[in-house]
């Protein structure tokens, strides 16, 4: 990753922290590696309430995203994210894509538009969740689009961090990147300890309430 992208990445992460802590609703995240993952209840794009308890006994991937972030767009333009979603679902893994954009923010999409956006870019998660209050995002400490979490079959948080090592908004770089989430899932499916359970997230700040 070149120096210009490194600087932009730091700027996006700094903005993410500023937005989160200035939101007025920030509390220390409940999510901790190795501990039970925070419970949640959030509506999907069809209005159905989805909870973590619903998926007891399954591996669950949580993908925070954004309709305006070029880093998130690169994951879909490259087909990396949809391909990984299909791969995971074929193996019985639950994949939840989350929009934590507050209605006051430009990134906010109501349910029908959110579903259309996700379909248009090729997303195939188990469900698209609309966390417009930010409660779920804050509980997990999600800061950027492409901030990823994996909940193991026993309900503990087993991975937290970035999607891959590209740290890039270039789809061509994404195609050849080492995907941290796939590697973690492969370890889990093989019954092994996850080799790299925490990485640094990168991308654009989530649009929590300002």
mmCIF file of the C-alpha atoms, coordinates in Angstrom:
data_MODEL
# 
_entry.id   MODEL 
# 
loop_
_atom_site.group_PDB 
_atom_site.id 
_atom_site.type_symbol 
_atom_site.label_atom_id 
_atom_site.label_alt_id 
_atom_site.label_comp_id 
_atom_site.label_asym_id 
_atom_site.label_entity_id 
_atom_site.label_seq_id 
_atom_site.pdbx_PDB_ins_code 
_atom_site.Cartn_x 
_atom_site.Cartn_y 
_atom_site.Cartn_z 
_atom_site.occupancy 
_atom_site.B_iso_or_equiv 
_atom_site.pdbx_formal_charge 
_atom_site.auth_seq_id 
_atom_site.auth_comp_id 
_atom_site.auth_asym_id 
_atom_site.auth_atom_id 
_atom_site.pdbx_PDB_model_num 
ATOM 1   C CA . UNK A 1 1   ? 0.000   0.000   0.000  1.00 0.00 ? 1   UNK A CA 1 
ATOM 2   C CA . UNK A 1 2   ? 1.482   3.368   -1.024 1.00 0.00 ? 2   UNK A CA 1 
ATOM 3   C CA . UNK A 1 3   ? 2.024   6.319   1.293  1.00 0.00 ? 3   UNK A CA 1 
ATOM 4   C CA . UNK A 1 4   ? -0.981  8.233   -0.055 1.00 0.00 ? 4   UNK A CA 1 
ATOM 5   C CA . UNK A 1 5   ? -3.351  5.355   0.710  1.00 0.00 ? 5   UNK A CA 1 
ATOM 6   C CA . UNK A 1 6   ? -1.744  4.845   4.122  1.00 0.00 ? 6   UNK A CA 1 
ATOM 7   C CA . UNK A 1 7   ? -2.436  8.487   4.964  1.00 0.00 ? 7   UNK A CA 1 
ATOM 8   C CA . UNK A 1 8   ? -6.020  8.274   3.697  1.00 0.00 ? 8   UNK A CA 1 
ATOM 9   C CA . UNK A 1 9   ? -6.546  5.075   5.682  1.00 0.00 ? 9   UNK A CA 1 
ATOM 10  C CA . UNK A 1 10  ? -5.355  6.766   8.879  1.00 0.00 ? 10  UNK A CA 1 
ATOM 11  C CA . UNK A 1 11  ? -7.616  9.743   8.146  1.00 0.00 ? 11  UNK A CA 1 
ATOM 12  C CA . UNK A 1 12  ? -10.657 7.485   7.679  1.00 0.00 ? 12  UNK A CA 1 
ATOM 13  C CA . UNK A 1 13  ? -9.928  5.613   10.896 1.00 0.00 ? 13  UNK A CA 1 
ATOM 14  C CA . UNK A 1 14  ? -9.409  8.857   12.809 1.00 0.00 ? 14  UNK A CA 1 
ATOM 15  C CA . UNK A 1 15  ? -12.719 10.126  11.486 1.00 0.00 ? 15  UNK A CA 1 
ATOM 16  C CA . UNK A 1 16  ? -14.374 6.878   12.513 1.00 0.00 ? 16  UNK A CA 1 
ATOM 17  C CA . UNK A 1 17  ? -13.151 7.313   16.067 1.00 0.00 ? 17  UNK A CA 1 
ATOM 18  C CA . UNK A 1 18  ? -14.227 10.940  16.152 1.00 0.00 ? 18  UNK A CA 1 
ATOM 19  C CA . UNK A 1 19  ? -17.700 10.166  14.833 1.00 0.00 ? 19  UNK A CA 1 
ATOM 20  C CA . UNK A 1 20  ? -18.151 7.331   17.311 1.00 0.00 ? 20  UNK A CA 1 
ATOM 21  C CA . UNK A 1 21  ? -17.044 9.241   20.365 1.00 0.00 ? 21  UNK A CA 1 
ATOM 22  C CA . UNK A 1 22  ? -18.905 12.414  19.400 1.00 0.00 ? 22  UNK A CA 1 
ATOM 23  C CA . UNK A 1 23  ? -22.145 10.560  18.768 1.00 0.00 ? 23  UNK A CA 1 
ATOM 24  C CA . UNK A 1 24  ? -23.286 11.041  22.341 1.00 0.00 ? 24  UNK A CA 1 
ATOM 25  C CA . UNK A 1 25  ? -24.297 7.388   22.656 1.00 0.00 ? 25  UNK A CA 1 
ATOM 26  C CA . UNK A 1 26  ? -20.864 5.822   22.762 1.00 0.00 ? 26  UNK A CA 1 
ATOM 27  C CA . UNK A 1 27  ? -20.085 3.318   25.477 1.00 0.00 ? 27  UNK A CA 1 
ATOM 28  C CA . UNK A 1 28  ? -17.167 0.921   25.711 1.00 0.00 ? 28  UNK A CA 1 
ATOM 29  C CA . UNK A 1 29  ? -17.889 -1.955  23.298 1.00 0.00 ? 29  UNK A CA 1 
ATOM 30  C CA . UNK A 1 30  ? -19.159 -5.134  24.917 1.00 0.00 ? 30  UNK A CA 1 
ATOM 31  C CA . UNK A 1 31  ? -17.428 -7.293  22.298 1.00 0.00 ? 31  UNK A CA 1 
ATOM 32  C CA . UNK A 1 32  ? -14.209 -8.980  23.432 1.00 0.00 ? 32  UNK A CA 1 
ATOM 33  C CA . UNK A 1 33  ? -12.322 -11.768 21.713 1.00 0.00 ? 33  UNK A CA 1 
ATOM 34  C CA . UNK A 1 34  ? -12.923 -15.092 23.418 1.00 0.00 ? 34  UNK A CA 1 
ATOM 35  C CA . UNK A 1 35  ? -15.960 -13.794 25.325 1.00 0.00 ? 35  UNK A CA 1 
ATOM 36  C CA . UNK A 1 36  ? -19.634 -14.324 24.470 1.00 0.00 ? 36  UNK A CA 1 
ATOM 37  C CA . UNK A 1 37  ? -20.586 -12.131 21.518 1.00 0.00 ? 37  UNK A CA 1 
ATOM 38  C CA . UNK A 1 38  ? -22.999 -9.307  22.392 1.00 0.00 ? 38  UNK A CA 1 
ATOM 39  C CA . UNK A 1 39  ? -26.642 -10.220 21.871 1.00 0.00 ? 39  UNK A CA 1 
ATOM 40  C CA . UNK A 1 40  ? -28.521 -8.132  19.334 1.00 0.00 ? 40  UNK A CA 1 
ATOM 41  C CA . UNK A 1 41  ? -31.912 -7.671  17.741 1.00 0.00 ? 41  UNK A CA 1 
ATOM 42  C CA . UNK A 1 42  ? -32.147 -5.729  14.493 1.00 0.00 ? 42  UNK A CA 1 
ATOM 43  C CA . UNK A 1 43  ? -34.645 -5.704  11.628 1.00 0.00 ? 43  UNK A CA 1 
ATOM 44  C CA . UNK A 1 44  ? -33.596 -7.080  8.278  1.00 0.00 ? 44  UNK A CA 1 
ATOM 45  C CA . UNK A 1 45  ? -34.439 -5.319  5.014  1.00 0.00 ? 45  UNK A CA 1 
ATOM 46  C CA . UNK A 1 46  ? -37.784 -7.166  4.952  1.00 0.00 ? 46  UNK A CA 1 
ATOM 47  C CA . UNK A 1 47  ? -38.774 -5.986  8.435  1.00 0.00 ? 47  UNK A CA 1 
ATOM 48  C CA . UNK A 1 48  ? -38.105 -9.267  10.229 1.00 0.00 ? 48  UNK A CA 1 
ATOM 49  C CA . UNK A 1 49  ? -36.341 -9.017  13.599 1.00 0.00 ? 49  UNK A CA 1 
ATOM 50  C CA . UNK A 1 50  ? -33.106 -11.004 13.544 1.00 0.00 ? 50  UNK A CA 1 
ATOM 51  C CA . UNK A 1 51  ? -31.220 -11.962 16.687 1.00 0.00 ? 51  UNK A CA 1 
ATOM 52  C CA . UNK A 1 52  ? -27.949 -13.653 17.493 1.00 0.00 ? 52  UNK A CA 1 
ATOM 53  C CA . UNK A 1 53  ? -29.895 -16.276 19.466 1.00 0.00 ? 53  UNK A CA 1 
ATOM 54  C CA . UNK A 1 54  ? -31.664 -17.261 16.232 1.00 0.00 ? 54  UNK A CA 1 
ATOM 55  C CA . UNK A 1 55  ? -28.370 -18.655 14.969 1.00 0.00 ? 55  UNK A CA 1 
ATOM 56  C CA . UNK A 1 56  ? -27.293 -20.597 18.062 1.00 0.00 ? 56  UNK A CA 1 
ATOM 57  C CA . UNK A 1 57  ? -24.867 -23.385 17.169 1.00 0.00 ? 57  UNK A CA 1 
ATOM 58  C CA . UNK A 1 58  ? -23.813 -21.782 13.884 1.00 0.00 ? 58  UNK A CA 1 
ATOM 59  C CA . UNK A 1 59  ? -20.785 -19.771 12.855 1.00 0.00 ? 59  UNK A CA 1 
ATOM 60  C CA . UNK A 1 60  ? -21.892 -16.194 12.186 1.00 0.00 ? 60  UNK A CA 1 
ATOM 61  C CA . UNK A 1 61  ? -20.017 -13.568 10.162 1.00 0.00 ? 61  UNK A CA 1 
ATOM 62  C CA . UNK A 1 62  ? -20.865 -9.903  10.765 1.00 0.00 ? 62  UNK A CA 1 
ATOM 63  C CA . UNK A 1 63  ? -19.907 -7.523  7.951  1.00 0.00 ? 63  UNK A CA 1 
ATOM 64  C CA . UNK A 1 64  ? -20.363 -3.793  8.493  1.00 0.00 ? 64  UNK A CA 1 
ATOM 65  C CA . UNK A 1 65  ? -20.749 -1.909  5.239  1.00 0.00 ? 65  UNK A CA 1 
ATOM 66  C CA . UNK A 1 66  ? -21.591 1.444   3.647  1.00 0.00 ? 66  UNK A CA 1 
ATOM 67  C CA . UNK A 1 67  ? -23.224 2.524   0.373  1.00 0.00 ? 67  UNK A CA 1 
ATOM 68  C CA . UNK A 1 68  ? -20.678 5.300   -0.212 1.00 0.00 ? 68  UNK A CA 1 
ATOM 69  C CA . UNK A 1 69  ? -17.333 3.855   0.916  1.00 0.00 ? 69  UNK A CA 1 
ATOM 70  C CA . UNK A 1 70  ? -14.866 3.113   -1.921 1.00 0.00 ? 70  UNK A CA 1 
ATOM 71  C CA . UNK A 1 71  ? -13.133 0.475   0.204  1.00 0.00 ? 71  UNK A CA 1 
ATOM 72  C CA . UNK A 1 72  ? -16.417 -1.411  0.582  1.00 0.00 ? 72  UNK A CA 1 
ATOM 73  C CA . UNK A 1 73  ? -17.232 -0.888  -3.097 1.00 0.00 ? 73  UNK A CA 1 
ATOM 74  C CA . UNK A 1 74  ? -13.893 -2.430  -4.108 1.00 0.00 ? 74  UNK A CA 1 
ATOM 75  C CA . UNK A 1 75  ? -14.770 -5.631  -2.246 1.00 0.00 ? 75  UNK A CA 1 
ATOM 76  C CA . UNK A 1 76  ? -17.896 -5.978  -4.390 1.00 0.00 ? 76  UNK A CA 1 
ATOM 77  C CA . UNK A 1 77  ? -16.560 -4.669  -7.706 1.00 0.00 ? 77  UNK A CA 1 
ATOM 78  C CA . UNK A 1 78  ? -13.774 -7.249  -7.444 1.00 0.00 ? 78  UNK A CA 1 
ATOM 79  C CA . UNK A 1 79  ? -16.424 -9.907  -6.611 1.00 0.00 ? 79  UNK A CA 1 
ATOM 80  C CA . UNK A 1 80  ? -14.351 -10.832 -3.563 1.00 0.00 ? 80  UNK A CA 1 
ATOM 81  C CA . UNK A 1 81  ? -17.082 -10.218 -0.985 1.00 0.00 ? 81  UNK A CA 1 
ATOM 82  C CA . UNK A 1 82  ? -19.977 -11.892 -2.870 1.00 0.00 ? 82  UNK A CA 1 
ATOM 83  C CA . UNK A 1 83  ? -17.741 -14.856 -3.665 1.00 0.00 ? 83  UNK A CA 1 
ATOM 84  C CA . UNK A 1 84  ? -16.790 -15.239 -0.002 1.00 0.00 ? 84  UNK A CA 1 
ATOM 85  C CA . UNK A 1 85  ? -20.423 -14.888 1.056  1.00 0.00 ? 85  UNK A CA 1 
ATOM 86  C CA . UNK A 1 86  ? -21.411 -17.747 -1.275 1.00 0.00 ? 86  UNK A CA 1 
ATOM 87  C CA . UNK A 1 87  ? -18.493 -19.873 -0.126 1.00 0.00 ? 87  UNK A CA 1 
ATOM 88  C CA . UNK A 1 88  ? -19.468 -19.356 3.518  1.00 0.00 ? 88  UNK A CA 1 
ATOM 89  C CA . UNK A 1 89  ? -23.168 -20.006 3.044  1.00 0.00 ? 89  UNK A CA 1 
ATOM 90  C CA . UNK A 1 90  ? -22.453 -23.227 1.118  1.00 0.00 ? 90  UNK A CA 1 
ATOM 91  C CA . UNK A 1 91  ? -20.709 -24.414 4.298  1.00 0.00 ? 91  UNK A CA 1 
ATOM 92  C CA . UNK A 1 92  ? -23.611 -23.581 6.607  1.00 0.00 ? 92  UNK A CA 1 
ATOM 93  C CA . UNK A 1 93  ? -22.119 -20.312 7.844  1.00 0.00 ? 93  UNK A CA 1 
ATOM 94  C CA . UNK A 1 94  ? -24.523 -17.444 8.554  1.00 0.00 ? 94  UNK A CA 1 
ATOM 95  C CA . UNK A 1 95  ? -23.510 -14.142 6.943  1.00 0.00 ? 95  UNK A CA 1 
ATOM 96  C CA . UNK A 1 96  ? -25.081 -10.911 8.173  1.00 0.00 ? 96  UNK A CA 1 
ATOM 97  C CA . UNK A 1 97  ? -24.350 -7.633  6.402  1.00 0.00 ? 97  UNK A CA 1 
ATOM 98  C CA . UNK A 1 98  ? -25.079 -4.599  8.582  1.00 0.00 ? 98  UNK A CA 1 
ATOM 99  C CA . UNK A 1 99  ? -25.851 -0.979  7.733  1.00 0.00 ? 99  UNK A CA 1 
ATOM 100 C CA . UNK A 1 100 ? -25.439 1.170   10.858 1.00 0.00 ? 100 UNK A CA 1 
ATOM 101 C CA . UNK A 1 101 ? -26.232 4.461   9.115  1.00 0.00 ? 101 UNK A CA 1 
ATOM 102 C CA . UNK A 1 102 ? -28.375 6.839   11.165 1.00 0.00 ? 102 UNK A CA 1 
ATOM 103 C CA . UNK A 1 103 ? -31.413 8.418   9.399  1.00 0.00 ? 103 UNK A CA 1 
ATOM 104 C CA . UNK A 1 104 ? -29.841 11.865  9.842  1.00 0.00 ? 104 UNK A CA 1 
ATOM 105 C CA . UNK A 1 105 ? -26.785 10.881  7.800  1.00 0.00 ? 105 UNK A CA 1 
ATOM 106 C CA . UNK A 1 106 ? -26.338 10.956  4.023  1.00 0.00 ? 106 UNK A CA 1 
ATOM 107 C CA . UNK A 1 107 ? -25.383 7.261   4.016  1.00 0.00 ? 107 UNK A CA 1 
ATOM 108 C CA . UNK A 1 108 ? -28.780 6.203   5.363  1.00 0.00 ? 108 UNK A CA 1 
ATOM 109 C CA . UNK A 1 109 ? -30.929 3.966   3.177  1.00 0.00 ? 109 UNK A CA 1 
ATOM 110 C CA . UNK A 1 110 ? -34.502 2.952   4.050  1.00 0.00 ? 110 UNK A CA 1 
ATOM 111 C CA . UNK A 1 111 ? -35.261 -0.751  3.805  1.00 0.00 ? 111 UNK A CA 1 
ATOM 112 C CA . UNK A 1 112 ? -36.333 -0.985  0.150  1.00 0.00 ? 112 UNK A CA 1 
ATOM 113 C CA . UNK A 1 113 ? -33.413 1.108   -1.088 1.00 0.00 ? 113 UNK A CA 1 
ATOM 114 C CA . UNK A 1 114 ? -30.977 -0.800  1.127  1.00 0.00 ? 114 UNK A CA 1 
ATOM 115 C CA . UNK A 1 115 ? -32.146 -4.104  -0.340 1.00 0.00 ? 115 UNK A CA 1 
ATOM 116 C CA . UNK A 1 116 ? -31.923 -2.744  -3.898 1.00 0.00 ? 116 UNK A CA 1 
ATOM 117 C CA . UNK A 1 117 ? -28.418 -1.401  -3.250 1.00 0.00 ? 117 UNK A CA 1 
ATOM 118 C CA . UNK A 1 118 ? -27.197 -4.708  -1.864 1.00 0.00 ? 118 UNK A CA 1 
ATOM 119 C CA . UNK A 1 119 ? -28.748 -6.682  -4.728 1.00 0.00 ? 119 UNK A CA 1 
ATOM 120 C CA . UNK A 1 120 ? -27.310 -4.337  -7.352 1.00 0.00 ? 120 UNK A CA 1 
ATOM 121 C CA . UNK A 1 121 ? -23.768 -4.773  -6.071 1.00 0.00 ? 121 UNK A CA 1 
ATOM 122 C CA . UNK A 1 122 ? -24.141 -8.552  -5.970 1.00 0.00 ? 122 UNK A CA 1 
ATOM 123 C CA . UNK A 1 123 ? -24.398 -9.095  -2.218 1.00 0.00 ? 123 UNK A CA 1 
ATOM 124 C CA . UNK A 1 124 ? -25.734 -12.490 -1.138 1.00 0.00 ? 124 UNK A CA 1 
ATOM 125 C CA . UNK A 1 125 ? -25.698 -12.471 2.689  1.00 0.00 ? 125 UNK A CA 1 
ATOM 126 C CA . UNK A 1 126 ? -28.049 -14.557 4.786  1.00 0.00 ? 126 UNK A CA 1 
ATOM 127 C CA . UNK A 1 127 ? -29.672 -11.246 5.748  1.00 0.00 ? 127 UNK A CA 1 
ATOM 128 C CA . UNK A 1 128 ? -29.098 -7.499  5.448  1.00 0.00 ? 128 UNK A CA 1 
ATOM 129 C CA . UNK A 1 129 ? -29.627 -5.854  8.844  1.00 0.00 ? 129 UNK A CA 1 
ATOM 130 C CA . UNK A 1 130 ? -30.601 -2.218  9.361  1.00 0.00 ? 130 UNK A CA 1 
ATOM 131 C CA . UNK A 1 131 ? -29.003 -0.929  12.567 1.00 0.00 ? 131 UNK A CA 1 
ATOM 132 C CA . UNK A 1 132 ? -30.123 2.678   12.168 1.00 0.00 ? 132 UNK A CA 1 
ATOM 133 C CA . UNK A 1 133 ? -29.890 3.375   15.921 1.00 0.00 ? 133 UNK A CA 1 
ATOM 134 C CA . UNK A 1 134 ? -26.262 2.227   15.936 1.00 0.00 ? 134 UNK A CA 1 
ATOM 135 C CA . UNK A 1 135 ? -26.920 0.009   18.974 1.00 0.00 ? 135 UNK A CA 1 
ATOM 136 C CA . UNK A 1 136 ? -25.509 -3.111  17.349 1.00 0.00 ? 136 UNK A CA 1 
ATOM 137 C CA . UNK A 1 137 ? -22.527 -1.315  15.871 1.00 0.00 ? 137 UNK A CA 1 
ATOM 138 C CA . UNK A 1 138 ? -21.608 0.311   19.166 1.00 0.00 ? 138 UNK A CA 1 
ATOM 139 C CA . UNK A 1 139 ? -21.985 -2.963  21.072 1.00 0.00 ? 139 UNK A CA 1 
ATOM 140 C CA . UNK A 1 140 ? -19.419 -4.565  18.793 1.00 0.00 ? 140 UNK A CA 1 
ATOM 141 C CA . UNK A 1 141 ? -17.215 -1.495  18.465 1.00 0.00 ? 141 UNK A CA 1 
ATOM 142 C CA . UNK A 1 142 ? -17.651 -1.462  14.677 1.00 0.00 ? 142 UNK A CA 1 
ATOM 143 C CA . UNK A 1 143 ? -15.839 1.576   13.297 1.00 0.00 ? 143 UNK A CA 1 
ATOM 144 C CA . UNK A 1 144 ? -15.519 1.227   9.536  1.00 0.00 ? 144 UNK A CA 1 
ATOM 145 C CA . UNK A 1 145 ? -17.125 -0.278  6.487  1.00 0.00 ? 145 UNK A CA 1 
ATOM 146 C CA . UNK A 1 146 ? -15.509 -3.731  6.063  1.00 0.00 ? 146 UNK A CA 1 
ATOM 147 C CA . UNK A 1 147 ? -15.048 -4.043  9.835  1.00 0.00 ? 147 UNK A CA 1 
ATOM 148 C CA . UNK A 1 148 ? -15.607 -7.784  10.271 1.00 0.00 ? 148 UNK A CA 1 
ATOM 149 C CA . UNK A 1 149 ? -16.473 -10.022 13.218 1.00 0.00 ? 149 UNK A CA 1 
ATOM 150 C CA . UNK A 1 150 ? -16.877 -13.803 13.475 1.00 0.00 ? 150 UNK A CA 1 
ATOM 151 C CA . UNK A 1 151 ? -18.937 -15.473 16.172 1.00 0.00 ? 151 UNK A CA 1 
ATOM 152 C CA . UNK A 1 152 ? -18.034 -19.136 16.697 1.00 0.00 ? 152 UNK A CA 1 
ATOM 153 C CA . UNK A 1 153 ? -20.574 -21.951 16.968 1.00 0.00 ? 153 UNK A CA 1 
ATOM 154 C CA . UNK A 1 154 ? -20.356 -21.771 20.784 1.00 0.00 ? 154 UNK A CA 1 
ATOM 155 C CA . UNK A 1 155 ? -21.335 -18.089 20.753 1.00 0.00 ? 155 UNK A CA 1 
ATOM 156 C CA . UNK A 1 156 ? -17.936 -16.561 21.479 1.00 0.00 ? 156 UNK A CA 1 
ATOM 157 C CA . UNK A 1 157 ? -16.309 -13.833 19.435 1.00 0.00 ? 157 UNK A CA 1 
ATOM 158 C CA . UNK A 1 158 ? -13.408 -15.495 17.616 1.00 0.00 ? 158 UNK A CA 1 
ATOM 159 C CA . UNK A 1 159 ? -12.277 -12.911 15.033 1.00 0.00 ? 159 UNK A CA 1 
ATOM 160 C CA . UNK A 1 160 ? -12.329 -9.128  14.795 1.00 0.00 ? 160 UNK A CA 1 
ATOM 161 C CA . UNK A 1 161 ? -10.711 -6.816  12.281 1.00 0.00 ? 161 UNK A CA 1 
ATOM 162 C CA . UNK A 1 162 ? -10.304 -6.123  8.582  1.00 0.00 ? 162 UNK A CA 1 
ATOM 163 C CA . UNK A 1 163 ? -11.550 -8.195  5.677  1.00 0.00 ? 163 UNK A CA 1 
ATOM 164 C CA . UNK A 1 164 ? -8.128  -8.620  4.069  1.00 0.00 ? 164 UNK A CA 1 
ATOM 165 C CA . UNK A 1 165 ? -4.587  -7.281  3.904  1.00 0.00 ? 165 UNK A CA 1 
ATOM 166 C CA . UNK A 1 166 ? -5.086  -5.105  0.820  1.00 0.00 ? 166 UNK A CA 1 
ATOM 167 C CA . UNK A 1 167 ? -6.058  -1.975  2.776  1.00 0.00 ? 167 UNK A CA 1 
ATOM 168 C CA . UNK A 1 168 ? -7.098  -0.778  -0.667 1.00 0.00 ? 168 UNK A CA 1 
ATOM 169 C CA . UNK A 1 169 ? -9.974  0.701   -2.636 1.00 0.00 ? 169 UNK A CA 1 
ATOM 170 C CA . UNK A 1 170 ? -8.534  -0.764  -5.854 1.00 0.00 ? 170 UNK A CA 1 
ATOM 171 C CA . UNK A 1 171 ? -10.536 -3.856  -6.940 1.00 0.00 ? 171 UNK A CA 1 
ATOM 172 C CA . UNK A 1 172 ? -7.465  -5.328  -8.655 1.00 0.00 ? 172 UNK A CA 1 
ATOM 173 C CA . UNK A 1 173 ? -5.490  -5.216  -5.395 1.00 0.00 ? 173 UNK A CA 1 
ATOM 174 C CA . UNK A 1 174 ? -8.413  -6.746  -3.530 1.00 0.00 ? 174 UNK A CA 1 
ATOM 175 C CA . UNK A 1 175 ? -8.460  -9.710  -5.941 1.00 0.00 ? 175 UNK A CA 1 
ATOM 176 C CA . UNK A 1 176 ? -4.934  -10.753 -4.938 1.00 0.00 ? 176 UNK A CA 1 
ATOM 177 C CA . UNK A 1 177 ? -5.151  -9.904  -1.225 1.00 0.00 ? 177 UNK A CA 1 
ATOM 178 C CA . UNK A 1 178 ? -4.915  -12.390 1.624  1.00 0.00 ? 178 UNK A CA 1 
ATOM 179 C CA . UNK A 1 179 ? -8.447  -12.599 3.025  1.00 0.00 ? 179 UNK A CA 1 
ATOM 180 C CA . UNK A 1 180 ? -8.294  -12.670 6.822  1.00 0.00 ? 180 UNK A CA 1 
ATOM 181 C CA . UNK A 1 181 ? -11.941 -13.699 7.196  1.00 0.00 ? 181 UNK A CA 1 
ATOM 182 C CA . UNK A 1 182 ? -11.725 -16.669 4.850  1.00 0.00 ? 182 UNK A CA 1 
ATOM 183 C CA . UNK A 1 183 ? -8.531  -17.840 6.576  1.00 0.00 ? 183 UNK A CA 1 
ATOM 184 C CA . UNK A 1 184 ? -10.234 -17.609 9.976  1.00 0.00 ? 184 UNK A CA 1 
ATOM 185 C CA . UNK A 1 185 ? -13.285 -19.500 8.726  1.00 0.00 ? 185 UNK A CA 1 
ATOM 186 C CA . UNK A 1 186 ? -11.103 -22.225 7.215  1.00 0.00 ? 186 UNK A CA 1 
ATOM 187 C CA . UNK A 1 187 ? -9.372  -22.645 10.569 1.00 0.00 ? 187 UNK A CA 1 
ATOM 188 C CA . UNK A 1 188 ? -12.729 -22.917 12.340 1.00 0.00 ? 188 UNK A CA 1 
ATOM 189 C CA . UNK A 1 189 ? -14.132 -25.429 9.866  1.00 0.00 ? 189 UNK A CA 1 
ATOM 190 C CA . UNK A 1 190 ? -10.995 -27.554 10.220 1.00 0.00 ? 190 UNK A CA 1 
ATOM 191 C CA . UNK A 1 191 ? -11.355 -27.543 14.007 1.00 0.00 ? 191 UNK A CA 1 
ATOM 192 C CA . UNK A 1 192 ? -8.190  -25.514 14.500 1.00 0.00 ? 192 UNK A CA 1 
ATOM 193 C CA . UNK A 1 193 ? -7.504  -22.423 16.567 1.00 0.00 ? 193 UNK A CA 1 
ATOM 194 C CA . UNK A 1 194 ? -7.644  -19.301 14.431 1.00 0.00 ? 194 UNK A CA 1 
ATOM 195 C CA . UNK A 1 195 ? -4.074  -18.342 13.573 1.00 0.00 ? 195 UNK A CA 1 
ATOM 196 C CA . UNK A 1 196 ? -4.801  -14.623 13.273 1.00 0.00 ? 196 UNK A CA 1 
ATOM 197 C CA . UNK A 1 197 ? -7.809  -13.705 15.405 1.00 0.00 ? 197 UNK A CA 1 
ATOM 198 C CA . UNK A 1 198 ? -7.367  -9.925  15.364 1.00 0.00 ? 198 UNK A CA 1 
ATOM 199 C CA . UNK A 1 199 ? -6.311  -7.526  12.627 1.00 0.00 ? 199 UNK A CA 1 
ATOM 200 C CA . UNK A 1 200 ? -6.680  -3.791  12.143 1.00 0.00 ? 200 UNK A CA 1 
ATOM 201 C CA . UNK A 1 201 ? -9.857  -2.676  10.341 1.00 0.00 ? 201 UNK A CA 1 
ATOM 202 C CA . UNK A 1 202 ? -9.596  -0.195  7.505  1.00 0.00 ? 202 UNK A CA 1 
ATOM 203 C CA . UNK A 1 203 ? -12.048 1.797   5.425  1.00 0.00 ? 203 UNK A CA 1 
ATOM 204 C CA . UNK A 1 204 ? -14.512 4.655   5.859  1.00 0.00 ? 204 UNK A CA 1 
ATOM 205 C CA . UNK A 1 205 ? -16.155 5.774   9.077  1.00 0.00 ? 205 UNK A CA 1 
ATOM 206 C CA . UNK A 1 206 ? -19.599 4.362   9.740  1.00 0.00 ? 206 UNK A CA 1 
ATOM 207 C CA . UNK A 1 207 ? -22.391 6.943   9.641  1.00 0.00 ? 207 UNK A CA 1 
ATOM 208 C CA . UNK A 1 208 ? -23.491 6.884   13.262 1.00 0.00 ? 208 UNK A CA 1 
ATOM 209 C CA . UNK A 1 209 ? -25.622 9.734   14.606 1.00 0.00 ? 209 UNK A CA 1 
ATOM 210 C CA . UNK A 1 210 ? -23.701 12.984  14.500 1.00 0.00 ? 210 UNK A CA 1 
# 
